[in-house]
């Protein structure tokens, strides 16, 4: 009764229930929720430490204040270590109100902290679940992307193979079909020239001109057939192959075409050398046929950890490209570059000309 009166003096409106045995305390704790426990240290059949143990066993975070007529310093320390929040001497009950208010505030702070920690734990678990789901989604998307890349690479290789087979077929047709017909036509025009010459006819000179034109067409068809039917790079001397390509283009198209090697050029894998050679072939052909170039330069240089192939011409201006062109020739060059892990860039050279730059990272420098 004294404790209840003291709490009322402190401004509280307490609802109190007194127990004197462990069973009664257990029953009271199970019956309803309480805000705090005030315990005497010594009772005939019970004591404060035993009461504190029951509260702890229940997992309740209730302010537990010991109120005793006499308690030694050692006993007070033991009670605090056991989990008691405070102790008040019966001859100083004026401390009870402030002690209760303080412990109720602290208990509320602990409850708020536990709620915050629980909310944080739930948020963490939810985030972890989302991360796991997102990771699974990314793995699935990555697997699909790898499959798509592999399929695209297969299709690119198939397209190149089909393109080269078609070129060879056209080259063989030029050689075996058109070439034979032109040969027959050349023989017929030569025979006609001889007959007209024998008759001293004025048309003999016209027949000679026709024979000469047919002969030129036949030689041109033979060179085209050879270029189309033999696309593979022979040998592993890429500079020599480029030099041969330049000399052949100059002879075939009657233009200026030169090759220049810069720096110490390492040996390249056969597939890389072959694709670079075919890219150069395509770029030179485009420069002559589409840009109407009169001068073409081919250079191969050893840059900072990469081999740089450059083909430039003085032909018609070419627009700067933001992405891969839809033209078949440029598309095939891009395909060839991607097969060897190279980058391909096509630049307009100002009012005249175009530059095609293909950069291949050297092994260990990627």
Buried (B, 14 or more C-beta within 10 A) or exposed (E): EEBBEBBEEBEBEBEEEEBEBBEEBBEBBEEEEBBBBBBBBEBEEBBBBBBBBBBBEEEEBBBBBBBBEEBEEEBBEEBEEBEBBBBBBBEEBEBBBEBBBBBBEBBEEEEEEEEEEEEEEEEEEEEEEEEEEEEEEEEEEEEEEEEEEEEEEEEBEEBBEEBBEEBBEBBBBBBEEBBEEBBEBBEBBBEBBBEBBEEEEEBBEBBBEBBBEBBEBBBEBBBBBBBBBEBEBEEEBBEEBBBBBBEBBBEBBEBBBBBBBEEEBEEBEEEBBBBBBBBBBBBBBBBBEBBEBBBBBBBBBBBEEBBBBBBBBBBBEBEEEEEBBEEEBBBBBBBBBBBBEBBBEBBBBEEBBBBBBBBBBBEEEE
